[in-house]
């Protein structure tokens, strides 16, 4: 993982910690930061592993549900 990708991962983690995000929202933000393709997918995979990015949690948040 390059320093640029590590920096993007750090920024994306903060972006996701602020509020629930979709993978597409993260991809768009990464693109703004100059990260795309395999590098973007690597960041997204790491965010999922670290539980910063969770589509099911996003859907529940979006729907206003807080059942676990």
Phi and psi restraints in degrees (value plus and minus 20) as a CYANA .aco file:
   2 UNK   PHI     -94.3   -54.3
   2 UNK   PSI     144.6   184.6
   3 UNK   PHI     -81.0   -41.0
   3 UNK   PSI     -57.5   -17.5
   4 UNK   PHI     -81.2   -41.2
   4 UNK   PSI     -63.1   -23.1
   5 UNK   PHI     -89.9   -49.9
   5 UNK   PSI     -59.6   -19.6
   6 UNK   PHI     -81.7   -41.7
   6 UNK   PSI     -61.7   -21.7
   7 UNK   PHI     -84.0   -44.0
   7 UNK   PSI     -62.2   -22.2
   8 UNK   PHI     -83.2   -43.2
   8 UNK   PSI     -59.0   -19.0
   9 UNK   PHI     -82.7   -42.7
   9 UNK   PSI     -63.5   -23.5
  10 UNK   PHI     -81.6   -41.6
  10 UNK   PSI     -66.9   -26.9
  11 UNK   PHI     -86.8   -46.8
  11 UNK   PSI     -59.1   -19.1
  12 UNK   PHI     -87.4   -47.4
  12 UNK   PSI     -55.9   -15.9
  13 UNK   PHI     -82.6   -42.6
  13 UNK   PSI     -62.2   -22.2
  14 UNK   PHI     -85.6   -45.6
  14 UNK   PSI     -59.6   -19.6
  15 UNK   PHI     -79.3   -39.3
  15 UNK   PSI     -62.3   -22.3
  16 UNK   PHI     -97.1   -57.1
  16 UNK   PSI     -51.5   -11.5
  17 UNK   PHI     -89.3   -49.3
  17 UNK   PSI     -49.0    -9.0
  18 UNK   PHI     -83.8   -43.8
  18 UNK   PSI     -64.5   -24.5
  19 UNK   PHI    -180.4  -140.4
  19 UNK   PSI     142.0   182.0
  20 UNK   PHI     -80.2   -40.2
  20 UNK   PSI     117.7   157.7
  21 UNK   PHI    -148.7  -108.7
  21 UNK   PSI     137.2   177.2
  22 UNK   PHI    -113.0   -73.0
  22 UNK   PSI     143.1   183.1
  23 UNK   PHI     -79.5   -39.5
  23 UNK   PSI     -57.2   -17.2
  24 UNK   PHI     -84.9   -44.9
  24 UNK   PSI     -60.9   -20.9
  25 UNK   PHI     -80.7   -40.7
  25 UNK   PSI     -61.6   -21.6
  26 UNK   PHI     -87.2   -47.2
  26 UNK   PSI     -62.7   -22.7
  27 UNK   PHI     -77.8   -37.8
  27 UNK   PSI     -64.5   -24.5
  28 UNK   PHI     -82.8   -42.8
  28 UNK   PSI     -62.0   -22.0
  29 UNK   PHI     -86.7   -46.7
  29 UNK   PSI     -61.8   -21.8
  30 UNK   PHI     -80.0   -40.0
  30 UNK   PSI     -60.5   -20.5
  31 UNK   PHI     -81.5   -41.5
  31 UNK   PSI     -59.6   -19.6
  32 UNK   PHI     -80.9   -40.9
  32 UNK   PSI     -51.0   -11.0
  33 UNK   PHI    -108.7   -68.7
  33 UNK   PSI     -16.8    23.2
  34 UNK   PHI      64.7   104.7
  34 UNK   PSI       0.2    40.2
  35 UNK   PHI    -134.4   -94.4
  35 UNK   PSI     104.6   144.6
  36 UNK   PHI    -172.7  -132.7
  36 UNK   PSI     158.3   198.3
  37 UNK   PHI      43.6    83.6
  37 UNK   PSI    -159.7  -119.7
  38 UNK   PHI     -79.6   -39.6
  38 UNK   PSI     -56.3   -16.3
  39 UNK   PHI     -83.1   -43.1
  39 UNK   PSI     -62.8   -22.8
  40 UNK   PHI     -83.9   -43.9
  40 UNK   PSI     -62.0   -22.0
  41 UNK   PHI     -85.7   -45.7
  41 UNK   PSI     -54.3   -14.3
  42 UNK   PHI     -84.7   -44.7
  42 UNK   PSI     -62.8   -22.8
  43 UNK   PHI     -83.5   -43.5
  43 UNK   PSI     -66.1   -26.1
  44 UNK   PHI     -82.7   -42.7
  44 UNK   PSI     -63.5   -23.5
  45 UNK   PHI     -80.6   -40.6
  45 UNK   PSI     -60.9   -20.9
  46 UNK   PHI     -87.7   -47.7
  46 UNK   PSI     -58.7   -18.7
  47 UNK   PHI     -82.9   -42.9
  47 UNK   PSI     -57.9   -17.9
  48 UNK   PHI     -87.3   -47.3
  48 UNK   PSI     -65.7   -25.7
  49 UNK   PHI     -78.8   -38.8
  49 UNK   PSI     -58.9   -18.9
  50 UNK   PHI    -106.8   -66.8
  50 UNK   PSI     -16.3    23.7
  51 UNK   PHI      44.4    84.4
  51 UNK   PSI       5.2    45.2
  52 UNK   PHI     -98.6   -58.6
  52 UNK   PSI     -47.9    -7.9
  53 UNK   PHI    -141.7  -101.7
  53 UNK   PSI     101.1   141.1
  54 UNK   PHI    -168.8  -128.8
  54 UNK   PSI      86.6   126.6
  55 UNK   PHI     -82.7   -42.7
  55 UNK   PSI     -57.9   -17.9
  56 UNK   PHI     -85.8   -45.8
  56 UNK   PSI     -63.5   -23.5
  57 UNK   PHI     -83.4   -43.4
  57 UNK   PSI     -59.1   -19.1
  58 UNK   PHI     -80.4   -40.4
  58 UNK   PSI     -67.3   -27.3
  59 UNK   PHI     -80.4   -40.4
  59 UNK   PSI     -62.7   -22.7
  60 UNK   PHI     -85.5   -45.5
  60 UNK   PSI     -61.4   -21.4
  61 UNK   PHI     -83.9   -43.9
  61 UNK   PSI     -64.5   -24.5
  62 UNK   PHI     -82.8   -42.8
  62 UNK   PSI     -58.5   -18.5
  63 UNK   PHI    -100.3   -60.3
  63 UNK   PSI     -27.2    12.8
  64 UNK   PHI      64.0   104.0
  64 UNK   PSI     -11.8    28.2
  65 UNK   PHI    -107.2   -67.2
  65 UNK   PSI     124.9   164.9
  66 UNK   PHI    -149.5  -109.5
  66 UNK   PSI       6.4    46.4
  67 UNK   PHI     -99.4   -59.4
  67 UNK   PSI     124.1   164.1
